[in-house]
Amino acid sequence: MGRITARRRVTRVRRGAQPTTRVDVLAVEEPLEMRVNGERLAVTMRTPGHDVELASGFLVSEGVLVRAEDLATARYCAGAGSAASGPSQPGAGSAASGPNLPGAGSDGLNSYNVLDVALAPGVASPDPSLSRDFTISSACGVCGKDSIESVITRSHFDVSDDPLIVDADAVLDLPGRLREHQKVFAKTGGLHAAALFDGRTGELRVVREDVGRHNAVDKVIGWALAHDLLPLRGQILQVSGRASFELVQKAIMAGVPMLSAVSAPSSLAVDLAEQHGLTLAGFVRGESMVLYSGADRVSCNDANPDEEFSIATTSIATTRKETS
């Protein structure tokens, strides 16, 4: 699988048995320096592949890109001293500028770890007043922003009026359908995944995997931008982990009316979902899920007589349980 996976010799230890050695397959994690019009915006730790989708999805989440035509070009830059990195745009600097990160191409060769995105004429660059020269870890996509106000980005789309209605059983099937397409996870056990489903037809539109859950979502959104599908009305974003504030924000920025996660959301994620009218489902596993906001979009009309659906009065939450 090329740069997506790496092979390493490891020692395996089992209780009561002698250690054994074998070759294991690991998920690759490398830095990607993202530039906009030659100016460095951020460095994210990611799984290589679909980098243009990652960068463009990130810029959708930042409120910079709305349509496919907003992105003029995207190109990889070579390392320091290479003509490919060049002085073609002001402030481009060298590919090895900033933190000394592995794979940064300091030998002048194109490492495919520096990506420069050129915006179309008339598209405003990210707000220069924000402190944006930082490293995004694979665990956090908003770490490094200089204030809580800078985390909350104004969306171009309104998801509150999306008429999506989806059957509860269809939602409960989504994690399993996503898992079937997590090909690199099956080899490494080390990647998050995100998928986009059509909430009306159930069609699986796209799946992306990455060491960072926010990166996987950005790649899905970037794919949608490239196909000029924004806003993603009537669609469901399924993620393999928890539902953090940043994932809810990314869904809202892309116009997705429903986010489904196999684990729990944070309190701030629920607050943001309620504020914007996004349907947020958590603990979507097996035969049950919890709806934290927008429960009216999930239909339980086809529930079996021996199953009970209830809505908690303290919050908008729906639980499904088997009766004894």
C-alpha positions in Angstrom: 0.0 0.0 0.0 3.0 2.3 -0.5 3.4 5.1 1.9 0.1 4.4 3.7 1.6 1.4 5.6 5.0 0.5 6.8 6.5 -2.9 7.9 8.4 -3.3 11.2 9.9 -6.2 13.0 8.3 -6.5 16.5 8.4 -8.7 19.5 5.2 -10.3 20.7 4.7 -11.3 24.3 2.0 -13.5 25.6 1.3 -14.5 29.2 3.0 -17.8 30.0 4.7 -18.1 26.7 8.1 -17.3 25.2 8.4 -14.0 23.2 8.2 -14.3 19.4 9.2 -12.0 16.7 7.4 -11.2 13.5 6.9 -8.5 10.9 4.0 -6.2 11.7 2.1 -3.7 9.5 1.8 -0.1 10.8 -0.1 2.9 9.7 2.2 5.6 8.4 2.0 9.0 10.1 3.8 11.9 8.4 3.5 15.7 8.6 1.8 17.7 5.9 2.6 21.4 5.7 -0.4 23.2 4.2 0.2 26.6 2.5 -2.3 29.0 1.1 -1.0 31.2 -1.7 2.5 30.5 -0.6 1.9 31.4 3.1 2.2 28.6 5.6 -1.1 27.9 7.3 -0.6 24.8 9.4 1.2 21.5 9.7 -1.0 18.4 10.4 0.1 14.9 11.2 -1.7 12.6 8.8 -1.7 9.4 6.8 -0.4 10.2 3.3 -2.9 10.1 0.5 -5.8 12.3 -0.6 -3.8 15.3 0.5 -5.5 17.8 -1.7 -8.9 16.6 -0.3 -7.4 17.0 3.2 -6.2 20.5 2.6 -9.4 21.6 0.8 -11.6 20.0 3.4 -9.7 21.8 6.1 -10.2 25.1 4.3 -13.9 24.4 4.0 -14.0 23.9 7.8 -12.1 27.2 8.1 -14.8 29.0 6.0 -12.4 29.7 3.2 -13.7 27.4 0.4 -17.4 26.9 -0.5 -17.3 25.8 -4.1 -14.9 23.7 -6.2 -14.1 26.8 -8.3 -12.8 28.6 -5.2 -9.7 26.4 -5.4 -7.5 27.3 -8.4 -4.6 24.9 -8.0 -2.9 22.6 -5.5 0.7 21.5 -5.9 3.4 19.7 -3.9 6.6 21.6 -3.1 10.1 20.2 -3.1 12.6 20.6 -0.3 15.0 23.5 0.4 17.1 24.6 -2.5 15.0 22.9 -5.1 13.7 24.9 -8.0 10.4 23.1 -7.6 9.7 24.9 -4.3 10.8 28.2 -6.0 10.0 31.8 -5.2 6.8 31.7 -7.4 4.7 33.2 -4.6 5.5 35.7 -1.9 6.3 34.2 1.5 6.7 30.7 0.1 10.0 30.1 1.9 11.4 26.6 1.8 9.7 23.3 2.3 11.9 22.6 5.4 11.0 25.9 7.1 9.6 25.8 10.6 9.7 22.7 12.8 12.3 20.0 11.9 9.8 17.3 11.0 10.5 13.9 9.4 9.8 13.8 5.7 10.0 17.5 5.3 12.2 17.3 2.2 15.2 19.1 3.5 17.4 17.4 0.9 15.8 19.2 -1.9 13.7 16.2 -3.0 9.9 16.3 -3.3 8.7 14.4 -0.2 5.1 15.1 -1.0 4.7 16.5 2.5 4.4 20.2 1.6 1.2 21.2 -0.3 0.5 24.7 -1.6 -3.1 25.6 -2.4 -3.7 28.6 -4.6 -7.1 30.3 -4.2 -9.2 31.5 -7.1 -9.2 35.3 -7.6 -11.6 37.0 -5.2 -11.5 34.2 -2.6 -10.3 35.6 0.7 -7.4 34.0 2.4 -7.7 32.7 6.0 -7.9 35.6 8.5 -4.2 36.7 9.0 -5.0 38.1 12.5 -5.4 34.6 13.8 -2.4 32.7 15.2 -2.4 29.9 12.7 1.3 28.9 12.4 1.0 25.7 14.5 1.1 21.9 14.3 -2.1 20.0 14.3 -1.6 16.6 16.0 -3.4 13.5 14.8 -5.6 13.7 18.0 -6.6 17.4 17.8 -7.5 19.5 14.9 -8.1 22.8 16.8 -5.1 22.7 19.1 -3.0 25.9 18.8 -5.8 28.3 18.0 -5.3 31.4 20.0 -8.8 31.8 21.4 -12.1 30.0 21.8 -13.6 32.6 19.5 -11.3 31.5 16.7 -12.5 27.9 17.1 -16.1 28.8 16.2 -16.3 29.5 12.5 -19.3 31.1 10.8 -20.9 28.6 8.4 -22.0 29.5 4.9 -24.8 26.8 5.1 -27.8 26.3 7.3 -28.5 22.7 8.3 -31.4 23.4 10.6 -33.9 23.5 7.7 -32.7 20.3 6.0 -35.8 18.0 5.6 -33.8 14.8 6.0 -35.8 11.9 7.7 -34.0 8.6 8.1 -35.1 5.3 9.4 -33.5 4.3 12.8 -32.5 0.8 11.4 -30.7 2.5 8.5 -28.6 4.6 10.9 -27.8 1.5 13.1 -26.4 -0.2 10.0 -24.0 2.6 9.2 -21.0 1.7 11.5 -21.0 -1.9 10.1 -21.1 -0.6 6.5 -18.2 1.7 7.3 -16.1 -1.0 8.9 -16.5 -3.2 5.8 -14.6 -0.5 3.8 -11.8 0.2 6.4 -9.2 -1.6 4.4 -6.1 -0.1 6.0 -7.6 -0.4 9.5 -8.0 -4.2 8.8 -4.3 -4.4 8.2 -3.0 -2.1 10.9 -5.7 -1.5 13.5 -4.5 2.0 13.7 -6.7 4.3 11.6 -9.9 6.3 12.1 -12.4 6.5 9.3 -15.2 8.7 8.1 -17.8 8.0 5.4 -20.6 9.9 3.7 -23.9 8.2 3.1 -26.9 9.5 1.2 -29.6 9.7 3.9 -32.4 9.3 1.4 -31.1 6.3 -0.6 -28.6 4.8 1.8 -25.9 5.0 -0.9 -22.3 5.0 0.4 -20.7 8.0 -1.3 -17.1 7.9 -0.1 -14.9 6.5 2.7 -11.6 7.9 3.9 -9.1 6.6 6.6 -6.5 8.5 8.5 -4.5 8.5 11.8 -6.5 11.6 12.7 -10.3 11.5 13.0 -10.5 15.1 11.9 -8.3 14.4 8.9 -10.5 11.6 7.8 -13.5 14.0 7.9 -11.6 16.7 6.1 -10.8 14.2 3.3 -14.4 13.3 3.0 -15.4 17.0 2.9 -12.6 17.7 0.4 -13.9 14.9 -1.8 -17.3 16.5 -1.7 -15.9 19.9 -2.6 -14.0 18.5 -5.6 -17.3 17.1 -6.9 -19.0 20.4 -6.2 -21.5 18.7 -3.8 -21.6 21.4 -1.0 -23.8 21.9 0.9 -24.2 18.2 1.7 -28.0 18.3 2.2 -29.7 15.0 2.9 -26.3 13.4 3.8 -25.1 11.6 6.9 -21.5 11.7 8.1 -20.5 8.5 9.9 -17.3 8.5 12.0 -15.5 5.6 13.6 -14.7 7.3 16.9 -16.2 9.9 19.2 -18.0 13.0 18.2 -15.9 16.0 19.3 -16.7 19.7 18.9 -14.5 20.0 15.9 -16.2 17.1 14.0 -19.6 18.7 14.6 -18.3 22.1 13.4 -16.8 20.4 10.2 -20.2 18.8 9.5 -22.0 22.1 9.9 -19.5 24.0 7.7 -20.1 21.4 5.0 -23.8 21.6 5.3 -24.2 18.0 6.6 -27.5 17.7 8.6 -26.6 14.5 10.6 -23.4 13.2 12.3 -23.3 9.6 13.5 -20.5 8.3 15.8 -19.8 5.0 17.4 -18.7 6.6 20.6 -19.7 9.5 22.8 -19.9 13.2 22.0 -18.5 15.9 24.2 -20.8 18.5 25.9 -19.6 21.3 23.6 -20.3 19.1 20.6 -23.9 18.6 21.8 -24.2 22.4 22.5 -23.0 23.3 19.0 -25.2 20.6 17.3 -28.3 21.9 19.2 -27.5 25.5 18.4 -27.3 24.8 14.6 -30.0 22.2 14.3 -27.7 19.3 13.4 -28.8 15.8 14.3 -26.1 14.2 16.5 -26.1 10.4 17.2 -23.7 8.8 19.5 -23.0 5.3 20.7 -24.3 3.9 17.4 -23.5 0.3 18.0 -25.3 -2.9 17.3 -29.0 -2.5 18.2 -28.9 0.9 20.0 -27.9 4.6 19.7 -28.4 7.8 21.6 -29.7 10.9 19.8 -28.3 14.1 21.5 -29.9 16.6 19.2 -32.3 16.7 16.3 -34.1 13.5 17.2 -37.0 14.4 14.9 -34.9 13.4 11.9 -34.8 9.8 12.9 -37.9 7.7 12.3 -38.7 4.9 14.6 -42.1 4.0 13.0 -40.9 0.5 11.9 -39.8 -0.5 15.4 -40.8 -4.1 16.4 -43.6 -4.5 19.0 -41.2 -6.1 21.5 -38.9 -3.1 21.4 -39.3 0.2 23.2 -38.1 3.6 22.1 -38.1 6.4 24.7 -37.0 10.0 24.7 -35.3 11.3 27.8 -36.8 14.5 29.2 -33.6 16.0 30.5 -32.0 16.1 27.0 -32.9 15.2 23.5 -31.8 11.6 23.6 -33.3 8.5 22.2 -32.4 5.0 23.5 -33.4 1.7 22.1 -33.6 -1.3 24.4 -34.9 -4.8 24.3 -37.7 -5.7 26.8 -37.2 -8.7 28.9 
